[in-house]
Amino acid sequence: MESVGDARSFLSAAREVSLNKPIVVVKAGRTAAAAKAAASHTGSLTGSDEVIDAAMQRVGVLRVKTIAELFDMVAALECSGRLRGLGLR
């Protein structure tokens, strides 16, 4: 994920989906250097990492830092039942 056009709509949809299916997100631009690179590549700002983190956690989105963690999370979710205590309802 590089940016969200309409944050309110995205978070509302994510909250609904996360009730039944886990959502895993890799957010680009976590550091100042990465945000600068993403902005030069896409022409958009990435937003405050702390704000994005809090919003994702609030609606039940699982956030990972790297592509490797994304694949690890998907493998773990595939092998497990419904998760509790990670923001998923």
A tleap script that builds the chain and sets N, CA, C and O, in Angstrom:
source leaprc.protein.ff14SB
mol = sequence {
  NMET GLU SER VAL GLY ASP ALA ARG SER PHE
  LEU SER ALA ALA ARG GLU VAL SER LEU ASN
  LYS PRO ILE VAL VAL VAL LYS ALA GLY ARG
  THR ALA ALA ALA ALA LYS ALA ALA ALA SER
  HIE THR GLY SER LEU THR GLY SER ASP GLU
  VAL ILE ASP ALA ALA MET GLN ARG VAL GLY
  VAL LEU ARG VAL LYS THR ILE ALA GLU LEU
  PHE ASP MET VAL ALA ALA LEU GLU CYS SER
  GLY ARG LEU ARG GLY LEU GLY LEU CARG
}
set mol.1.N position { 0.852 -1.165 0.000 }
set mol.1.CA position { 0.000 0.000 0.000 }
set mol.1.C position { 0.898 1.227 0.000 }
set mol.1.O position { 1.790 1.353 0.839 }
set mol.2.N position { 0.663 2.118 -0.928 }
set mol.2.CA position { 1.435 3.358 -0.968 }
set mol.2.C position { 0.651 4.528 -0.406 }
set mol.2.O position { 1.216 5.377 0.285 }
set mol.3.N position { -0.623 4.585 -0.689 }
set mol.3.CA position { -1.446 5.670 -0.169 }
set mol.3.C position { -2.909 5.251 -0.214 }
set mol.3.O position { -3.271 4.254 -0.839 }
set mol.4.N position { -3.736 6.035 0.461 }
set mol.4.CA position { -5.181 5.801 0.464 }
set mol.4.C position { -5.834 7.083 -0.009 }
set mol.4.O position { -5.637 8.146 0.578 }
set mol.5.N position { -6.610 6.976 -1.071 }
set mol.5.CA position { -7.276 8.161 -1.602 }
set mol.5.C position { -8.340 8.696 -0.663 }
set mol.5.O position { -8.297 9.864 -0.278 }
set mol.6.N position { -9.279 7.868 -0.297 }
set mol.6.CA position { -10.373 8.251 0.593 }
set mol.6.C position { -10.251 7.398 1.858 }
set mol.6.O position { -10.792 6.295 1.930 }
set mol.7.N position { -9.544 7.918 2.837 }
set mol.7.CA position { -9.234 7.155 4.051 }
set mol.7.C position { -10.495 6.684 4.768 }
set mol.7.O position { -10.553 5.547 5.237 }
set mol.8.N position { -11.489 7.535 4.855 }
set mol.8.CA position { -12.718 7.169 5.573 }
set mol.8.C position { -13.399 5.963 4.919 }
set mol.8.O position { -13.808 5.034 5.615 }
set mol.9.N position { -13.522 5.972 3.604 }
set mol.9.CA position { -14.138 4.852 2.889 }
set mol.9.C position { -13.295 3.589 3.008 }
set mol.9.O position { -13.822 2.497 3.220 }
set mol.10.N position { -11.977 3.747 2.871 }
set mol.10.CA position { -11.089 2.591 2.991 }
set mol.10.C position { -11.206 1.952 4.364 }
set mol.10.O position { -11.359 0.735 4.467 }
set mol.11.N position { -11.137 2.755 5.420 }
set mol.11.CA position { -11.181 2.207 6.777 }
set mol.11.C position { -12.537 1.579 7.084 }
set mol.11.O position { -12.609 0.566 7.779 }
set mol.12.N position { -13.608 2.172 6.570 }
set mol.12.CA position { -14.940 1.596 6.763 }
set mol.12.C position { -15.039 0.227 6.091 }
set mol.12.O position { -15.543 -0.729 6.680 }
set mol.13.N position { -14.554 0.145 4.859 }
set mol.13.CA position { -14.580 -1.133 4.137 }
set mol.13.C position { -13.666 -2.150 4.813 }
set mol.13.O position { -14.025 -3.321 4.933 }
set mol.14.N position { -12.496 -1.715 5.251 }
set mol.14.CA position { -11.555 -2.625 5.911 }
set mol.14.C position { -12.149 -3.181 7.203 }
set mol.14.O position { -11.969 -4.358 7.515 }
set mol.15.N position { -12.853 -2.337 7.951 }
set mol.15.CA position { -13.488 -2.795 9.201 }
set mol.15.C position { -14.504 -3.894 8.898 }
set mol.15.O position { -14.542 -4.911 9.590 }
set mol.16.N position { -15.321 -3.696 7.877 }
set mol.16.CA position { -16.331 -4.687 7.506 }
set mol.16.C position { -15.700 -6.001 7.044 }
set mol.16.O position { -16.110 -7.078 7.477 }
set mol.17.N position { -14.716 -5.908 6.176 }
set mol.17.CA position { -14.070 -7.115 5.641 }
set mol.17.C position { -13.332 -7.866 6.732 }
set mol.17.O position { -13.379 -9.095 6.778 }
set mol.18.N position { -12.639 -7.129 7.628 }
set mol.18.CA position { -11.826 -7.785 8.652 }
set mol.18.C position { -12.659 -8.550 9.675 }
set mol.18.O position { -12.113 -9.333 10.453 }
set mol.19.N position { -13.953 -8.337 9.684 }
set mol.19.CA position { -14.815 -9.132 10.565 }
set mol.19.C position { -14.834 -10.597 10.139 }
set mol.19.O position { -15.022 -11.486 10.969 }
set mol.20.N position { -14.638 -10.847 8.844 }
set mol.20.CA position { -14.720 -12.202 8.318 }
set mol.20.C position { -13.413 -12.714 7.713 }
set mol.20.O position { -13.165 -13.920 7.710 }
set mol.21.N position { -12.595 -11.829 7.213 }
set mol.21.CA position { -11.350 -12.214 6.546 }
set mol.21.C position { -10.212 -11.341 7.043 }
set mol.21.O position { -10.374 -10.128 7.180 }
set mol.22.N position { -9.056 -11.948 7.316 }
set mol.22.CA position { -7.915 -11.117 7.704 }
set mol.22.C position { -7.415 -10.293 6.521 }
set mol.22.O position { -7.388 -10.768 5.385 }
set mol.23.N position { -7.024 -9.070 6.799 }
set mol.23.CA position { -6.419 -8.196 5.809 }
set mol.23.C position { -4.981 -7.949 6.258 }
set mol.23.O position { -4.741 -7.522 7.387 }
set mol.24.N position { -4.034 -8.217 5.375 }
set mol.24.CA position { -2.623 -8.017 5.678 }
set mol.24.C position { -2.090 -6.945 4.735 }
set mol.24.O position { -2.280 -7.029 3.522 }
set mol.25.N position { -1.420 -5.934 5.297 }
set mol.25.CA position { -0.940 -4.806 4.514 }
set mol.25.C position { 0.552 -4.597 4.730 }
set mol.25.O position { 1.043 -4.645 5.858 }
set mol.26.N position { 1.265 -4.364 3.634 }
set mol.26.CA position { 2.640 -3.876 3.683 }
set mol.26.C position { 2.541 -2.412 3.290 }
set mol.26.O position { 2.113 -2.101 2.179 }
set mol.27.N position { 2.925 -1.513 4.175 }
set mol.27.CA position { 2.830 -0.071 3.911 }
set mol.27.C position { 4.181 0.465 3.478 }
set mol.27.O position { 5.162 0.368 4.215 }
set mol.28.N position { 4.231 1.027 2.287 }
set mol.28.CA position { 5.453 1.655 1.787 }
set mol.28.C position { 5.695 2.972 2.505 }
set mol.28.O position { 4.766 3.578 3.038 }
set mol.29.N position { 6.949 3.410 2.515 }
set mol.29.CA position { 7.274 4.721 3.051 }
set mol.29.C position { 7.291 4.811 4.552 }
set mol.29.O position { 6.888 5.830 5.113 }
set mol.30.N position { 7.752 3.764 5.224 }
set mol.30.CA position { 7.791 3.770 6.684 }
set mol.30.C position { 8.830 4.739 7.234 }
set mol.30.O position { 8.631 5.296 8.314 }
set mol.31.N position { 9.922 4.952 6.529 }
set mol.31.CA position { 10.957 5.877 6.981 }
set mol.31.C position { 10.890 7.144 6.143 }
set mol.31.O position { 10.223 7.180 5.109 }
set mol.32.N position { 11.588 8.187 6.595 }
set mol.32.CA position { 11.595 9.447 5.842 }
set mol.32.C position { 12.203 9.240 4.459 }
set mol.32.O position { 11.699 9.784 3.477 }
set mol.33.N position { 13.280 8.460 4.371 }
set mol.33.CA position { 13.920 8.211 3.076 }
set mol.33.C position { 12.996 7.414 2.159 }
set mol.33.O position { 12.909 7.697 0.964 }
set mol.34.N position { 12.316 6.432 2.711 }
set mol.34.CA position { 11.385 5.627 1.909 }
set mol.34.C position { 10.198 6.474 1.455 }
set mol.34.O position { 9.728 6.331 0.327 }
set mol.35.N position { 9.718 7.347 2.324 }
set mol.35.CA position { 8.602 8.223 1.951 }
set mol.35.C position { 9.008 9.152 0.810 }
set mol.35.O position { 8.223 9.403 -0.104 }
set mol.36.N position { 10.239 9.659 0.868 }
set mol.36.CA position { 10.732 10.535 -0.203 }
set mol.36.C position { 10.833 9.767 -1.520 }
set mol.36.O position { 10.462 10.275 -2.578 }
set mol.37.N position { 11.345 8.527 -1.439 }
set mol.37.CA position { 11.464 7.700 -2.639 }
set mol.37.C position { 10.090 7.364 -3.207 }
set mol.37.O position { 9.896 7.415 -4.422 }
set mol.38.N position { 9.139 7.023 -2.347 }
set mol.38.CA position { 7.784 6.697 -2.803 }
set mol.38.C position { 7.127 7.912 -3.447 }
set mol.38.O position { 6.442 7.787 -4.463 }
set mol.39.N position { 7.337 9.089 -2.854 }
set mol.39.CA position { 6.740 10.302 -3.408 }
set mol.39.C position { 7.321 10.616 -4.782 }
set mol.39.O position { 6.598 11.051 -5.678 }
set mol.40.N position { 8.632 10.398 -4.953 }
set mol.40.CA position { 9.236 10.677 -6.251 }
set mol.40.C position { 8.803 9.652 -7.294 }
set mol.40.O position { 8.737 9.957 -8.485 }
set mol.41.N position { 8.509 8.440 -6.839 }
set mol.41.CA position { 8.095 7.382 -7.757 }
set mol.41.C position { 6.626 7.508 -8.153 }
set mol.41.O position { 6.277 7.360 -9.324 }
set mol.42.N position { 5.776 7.782 -7.176 }
set mol.42.CA position { 4.334 7.781 -7.434 }
set mol.42.C position { 3.730 9.170 -7.496 }
set mol.42.O position { 2.624 9.348 -8.006 }
set mol.43.N position { 4.457 10.162 -6.974 }
set mol.43.CA position { 3.915 11.513 -6.948 }
set mol.43.C position { 2.920 11.741 -5.831 }
set mol.43.O position { 2.219 12.753 -5.824 }
set mol.44.N position { 2.845 10.790 -4.860 }
set mol.44.CA position { 1.908 10.965 -3.757 }
set mol.44.C position { 2.635 10.868 -2.428 }
set mol.44.O position { 3.709 10.274 -2.332 }
set mol.45.N position { 2.039 11.458 -1.412 }
set mol.45.CA position { 2.598 11.373 -0.073 }
set mol.45.C position { 2.110 10.101 0.597 }
set mol.45.O position { 1.018 9.615 0.304 }
set mol.46.N position { 2.933 9.558 1.509 }
set mol.46.CA position { 2.570 8.298 2.140 }
set mol.46.C position { 1.823 8.480 3.451 }
set mol.46.O position { 1.138 7.553 3.882 }
set mol.47.N position { 1.922 9.623 4.102 }
set mol.47.CA position { 1.227 9.854 5.354 }
set mol.47.C position { 2.057 9.447 6.555 }
set mol.47.O position { 3.046 8.728 6.420 }
set mol.48.N position { 1.655 9.904 7.725 }
set mol.48.CA position { 2.363 9.607 8.964 }
set mol.48.C position { 2.259 8.127 9.290 }
set mol.48.O position { 1.165 7.564 9.321 }
set mol.49.N position { 3.401 7.503 9.532 }
set mol.49.CA position { 3.420 6.075 9.820 }
set mol.49.C position { 2.656 5.743 11.096 }
set mol.49.O position { 1.969 4.724 11.158 }
set mol.50.N position { 2.770 6.593 12.112 }
set mol.50.CA position { 2.074 6.338 13.380 }
set mol.50.C position { 0.560 6.421 13.204 }
set mol.50.O position { -0.183 5.636 13.793 }
set mol.51.N position { 0.111 7.368 12.397 }
set mol.51.CA position { -1.329 7.521 12.145 }
set mol.51.C position { -1.852 6.320 11.367 }
set mol.51.O position { -2.904 5.768 11.692 }
set mol.52.N position { -1.114 5.921 10.343 }
set mol.52.CA position { -1.513 4.756 9.547 }
set mol.52.C position { -1.570 3.517 10.439 }
set mol.52.O position { -2.527 2.746 10.372 }
set mol.53.N position { -0.546 3.323 11.274 }
set mol.53.CA position { -0.496 2.173 12.175 }
set mol.53.C position { -1.716 2.126 13.090 }
set mol.53.O position { -2.355 1.082 13.223 }
set mol.54.N position { -2.036 3.248 13.716 }
set mol.54.CA position { -3.170 3.310 14.639 }
set mol.54.C position { -4.489 3.042 13.917 }
set mol.54.O position { -5.345 2.319 14.428 }
set mol.55.N position { -4.648 3.622 12.737 }
set mol.55.CA position { -5.886 3.426 11.980 }
set mol.55.C position { -6.049 1.970 11.564 }
set mol.55.O position { -7.138 1.409 11.685 }
set mol.56.N position { -4.981 1.360 11.079 }
set mol.56.CA position { -5.052 -0.040 10.655 }
set mol.56.C position { -5.380 -0.952 11.839 }
set mol.56.O position { -6.204 -1.860 11.725 }
set mol.57.N position { -4.734 -0.704 12.964 }
set mol.57.CA position { -4.999 -1.523 14.146 }
set mol.57.C position { -6.450 -1.371 14.603 }
set mol.57.O position { -7.095 -2.344 14.993 }
set mol.58.N position { -6.943 -0.156 14.550 }
set mol.58.CA position { -8.315 0.106 15.006 }
set mol.58.C position { -9.366 -0.656 14.205 }
set mol.58.O position { -10.380 -1.082 14.758 }
set mol.59.N position { -9.127 -0.830 12.898 }
set mol.59.CA position { -10.116 -1.515 12.065 }
set mol.59.C position { -9.802 -2.994 11.845 }
set mol.59.O position { -10.516 -3.678 11.112 }
set mol.60.N position { -8.727 -3.493 12.484 }
set mol.60.CA position { -8.437 -4.920 12.416 }
set mol.60.C position { -7.536 -5.351 11.281 }
set mol.60.O position { -7.498 -6.535 10.946 }
set mol.61.N position { -6.806 -4.418 10.676 }
set mol.61.CA position { -5.881 -4.764 9.604 }
set mol.61.C position { -4.545 -5.160 10.212 }
set mol.61.O position { -4.020 -4.465 11.082 }
set mol.62.N position { -3.998 -6.274 9.755 }
set mol.62.CA position { -2.696 -6.735 10.216 }
set mol.62.C position { -1.626 -6.091 9.350 }
set mol.62.O position { -1.657 -6.221 8.126 }
set mol.63.N position { -0.692 -5.405 9.966 }
set mol.63.CA position { 0.329 -4.674 9.216 }
set mol.63.C position { 1.683 -5.341 9.382 }
set mol.63.O position { 2.083 -5.680 10.495 }
set mol.64.N position { 2.379 -5.525 8.287 }
set mol.64.CA position { 3.715 -6.110 8.310 }
set mol.64.C position { 4.699 -5.116 7.706 }
set mol.64.O position { 4.303 -4.197 6.988 }
set mol.65.N position { 5.987 -5.305 8.001 }
set mol.65.CA position { 6.999 -4.334 7.587 }
set mol.65.C position { 7.672 -4.676 6.270 }
set mol.65.O position { 8.141 -3.780 5.568 }
set mol.66.N position { 7.727 -5.953 5.921 }
set mol.66.CA position { 8.455 -6.362 4.715 }
set mol.66.C position { 7.638 -7.361 3.906 }
set mol.66.O position { 6.660 -7.929 4.392 }
set mol.67.N position { 8.059 -7.561 2.665 }
set mol.67.CA position { 7.411 -8.557 1.818 }
set mol.67.C position { 7.603 -9.951 2.418 }
set mol.67.O position { 6.696 -10.782 2.362 }
set mol.68.N position { 8.782 -10.207 2.990 }
set mol.68.CA position { 9.031 -11.509 3.635 }
set mol.68.C position { 8.043 -11.731 4.780 }
set mol.68.O position { 7.511 -12.831 4.929 }
set mol.69.N position { 7.792 -10.693 5.592 }
set mol.69.CA position { 6.814 -10.818 6.681 }
set mol.69.C position { 5.404 -11.038 6.136 }
set mol.69.O position { 4.598 -11.731 6.757 }
set mol.70.N position { 5.108 -10.453 4.985 }
set mol.70.CA position { 3.801 -10.654 4.357 }
set mol.70.C position { 3.589 -12.132 4.049 }
set mol.70.O position { 2.548 -12.702 4.379 }
set mol.71.N position { 4.581 -12.744 3.418 }
set mol.71.CA position { 4.458 -14.163 3.083 }
set mol.71.C position { 4.401 -15.029 4.344 }
set mol.71.O position { 3.661 -16.012 4.388 }
set mol.72.N position { 5.178 -14.668 5.366 }
set mol.72.CA position { 5.130 -15.405 6.631 }
set mol.72.C position { 3.752 -15.298 7.279 }
set mol.72.O position { 3.224 -16.285 7.791 }
set mol.73.N position { 3.172 -14.098 7.257 }
set mol.73.CA position { 1.857 -13.892 7.852 }
set mol.73.C position { 0.790 -14.684 7.110 }
set mol.73.O position { -0.074 -15.300 7.734 }
set mol.74.N position { 0.845 -14.672 5.787 }
set mol.74.CA position { -0.123 -15.419 4.992 }
set mol.74.C position { 0.000 -16.917 5.280 }
set mol.74.O position { -1.010 -17.610 5.402 }
set mol.75.N position { 1.230 -17.416 5.390 }
set mol.75.CA position { 1.437 -18.832 5.704 }
set mol.75.C position { 0.883 -19.157 7.087 }
set mol.75.O position { 0.253 -20.197 7.277 }
set mol.76.N position { 1.114 -18.279 8.042 }
set mol.76.CA position { 0.596 -18.508 9.403 }
set mol.76.C position { -0.925 -18.487 9.420 }
set mol.76.O position { -1.548 -19.319 10.080 }
set mol.77.N position { -1.524 -17.554 8.710 }
set mol.77.CA position { -2.986 -17.471 8.656 }
set mol.77.C position { -3.585 -18.693 7.972 }
set mol.77.O position { -4.657 -19.165 8.351 }
set mol.78.N position { -2.893 -19.194 6.975 }
set mol.78.CA position { -3.369 -20.364 6.246 }
set mol.78.C position { -3.417 -21.596 7.144 }
set mol.78.O position { -4.281 -22.457 6.980 }
set mol.79.N position { -2.489 -21.676 8.090 }
set mol.79.CA position { -2.380 -22.851 8.965 }
set mol.79.C position { -3.184 -22.721 10.251 }
set mol.79.O position { -3.284 -23.685 11.011 }
set mol.80.N position { -3.755 -21.562 10.509 }
set mol.80.CA position { -4.433 -21.348 11.786 }
set mol.80.C position { -5.927 -21.178 11.587 }
set mol.80.O position { -6.423 -20.990 10.476 }
set mol.81.N position { -6.610 -21.252 12.696 }
set mol.81.CA position { -8.032 -20.935 12.681 }
set mol.81.C position { -8.197 -19.442 12.825 }
set mol.81.O position { -7.247 -18.689 12.614 }
set mol.82.N position { -9.365 -19.013 13.176 }
set mol.82.CA position { -9.634 -17.590 13.363 }
set mol.82.C position { -8.792 -17.056 14.522 }
set mol.82.O position { -8.774 -17.640 15.606 }
set mol.83.N position { -8.103 -15.954 14.287 }
set mol.83.CA position { -7.215 -15.378 15.289 }
set mol.83.C position { -7.994 -14.500 16.258 }
set mol.83.O position { -8.977 -13.857 15.889 }
set mol.84.N position { -7.545 -14.488 17.478 }
set mol.84.CA position { -8.139 -13.628 18.505 }
set mol.84.C position { -7.029 -12.755 19.098 }
set mol.84.O position { -5.879 -13.188 19.171 }
set mol.85.N position { -7.354 -11.558 19.512 }
set mol.85.CA position { -6.410 -10.709 20.213 }
set mol.85.C position { -5.468 -9.922 19.324 }
set mol.85.O position { -4.544 -9.292 19.838 }
set mol.86.N position { -5.661 -9.929 18.011 }
set mol.86.CA position { -4.806 -9.167 17.113 }
set mol.86.C position { -5.594 -8.046 16.446 }
set mol.86.O position { -5.209 -7.566 15.380 }
set mol.87.N position { -6.664 -7.638 17.047 }
set mol.87.CA position { -7.472 -6.591 16.437 }
set mol.87.C position { -8.590 -7.159 15.580 }
set mol.87.O position { -9.458 -6.420 15.117 }
set mol.88.N position { -8.571 -8.478 15.364 }
set mol.88.CA position { -9.653 -9.106 14.593 }
set mol.88.C position { -10.816 -9.387 15.517 }
set mol.88.O position { -10.631 -9.819 16.654 }
set mol.89.N position { -11.987 -9.144 15.034 }
set mol.89.CA position { -13.172 -9.380 15.858 }
set mol.89.C position { -13.742 -10.741 15.585 }
set mol.89.O position { -14.746 -11.122 16.186 }
savepdb mol mol.pdb
quit
